[in-house]
Amino acid sequence: MEKIHIEDMVKTYSKKVYNLAYRLIGNRQDAEDVTQETFLQVYQGLDKFRGESTIYTWIYRTAVNNSLQVKRKLNRAYIDSLDKIIEQFQQDIPDEVMRCERDPEKRCLYDELLIEIRRECYHFMTFRLTDEQRVVYIFRVVLAFSLDDISAILKINKNTVKARLQRAKSNLKSYFSGRCQWIPGGESTCSCRSRIGFALAYAPHILKRLRNYDQDINTRNLIRSTLQNIPNIDEMYQSLPIEDYQSDLLAKYLKDA
């Protein structure tokens, strides 16, 4: 078997492993821990790797198992009570944000904040899926893995992958329909604007970051277009950003381990 260099392995796979873990767990710190633990397990097991599967399927399979193990330890009540927490803060909107909404020159700050809220909403809505459905949906739609790759990673046939993916899409459509203001059809009872207060109370760093965010006319136009109706739920999830990851620090940690 060809020798595997740890730096190349980390550089090639760590970013997607981190994003997979983050989407499955919902917490960046836990996702970092899972990424580190995954590569440590793989690195320490390289001598036993016989090449019966490709290295990437082994890495991603380990990441899935580690992520789900961490997720199951989290308090499910947190997700279930999220709407109640939001209600507590939905009217608590800082004056600065209200002024941005009314001021055309500062409207970009308000619109960018709405996008941040939408991204968080999309992220947490996947927690209403079963683990099997979420894993397949995140691999396929968010991270753009092929059906063949997903099948190999999860050790299930491609028809099973397709079935889980279809159920995930159907369930997400059902969850969003009649609730989200951006999904056509039915009465929309949930507005991103009603959740600004909660978002700022839950993550106050968002407003601080946006205050320092220099936007040109092209950026503002992109934000406005993003805030238009998106009829396809898959497109909403495909629009989620891929989080950056410091792969060089991980490679150094593994070499020193």
Phi, psi and omega in degrees: 000138180297139181296136181258124179269129185298323180297318180293319181298314181293315181298323184283321192244343190295323182296315180287327176297316179298315180294323175299312181297318181296317180292330181279327185261318180093010182221126186293320181295316177297323179295321177296318179297318180295318179300314179297315181294322180299310182289331176294317178297316180295315181299316181288341181258007183300325181296334181265355182286116186263359178078018179289338171229170178284158183297324184289327178293323177295315180298310184291325177296318177296320180296318178298311181299316180294320181295314181292327178296318178292316182302320183293342178275344182286158181282109181299332181299334179298314180292317182297330184263009185301317181298323179293321178294320180299317180304325183297329186248003190294337179263353185271075183253120182302149180302325181300319180290320179298320178294323178296324180295324184272339185262113181303328182290335183248007184301331183300325179297316180295315181295321179295324178296321177298321179296319177301317180295317180299318181298317179295321179297312179302317182301310185284338177295333179293342179289350175278351175275161172291161179302318180300317180290319182296316181301311181295317182296317180294316177302311189281311189270314183281315185260355173062039174282152177284160178298322179296318179295317179298318178301316181292319181295314185272353181058046175228156182286163187294328178296324177293320176301312180299319181295316179294321179296317180294320178295321179297315180297317180297317181292319178296319178299319179295319181294319184281323185299132179081356179243311186275134181293343185267353181259119181291150178100122179082174181277129179265115185259352184244128179241133177303324183296330180287350185251008181298315180302316179296315183300319181286328177287324182283323183221074184299340180294340181300311182296320179299317180294319183290331177300327183263010185271112182275117184243134174263181184297325180293321178296316181297320178296322179296318179297315181299318180292326179293330182278000176282167181302135175243102186288340184256117183296325177302321180296326177298315182287329176292337180280350179295135182288147173276120184291144178282160180212139182275083185292331182294325178292322179294317179299319179295319179299316182293322179292330180273347185290000000 
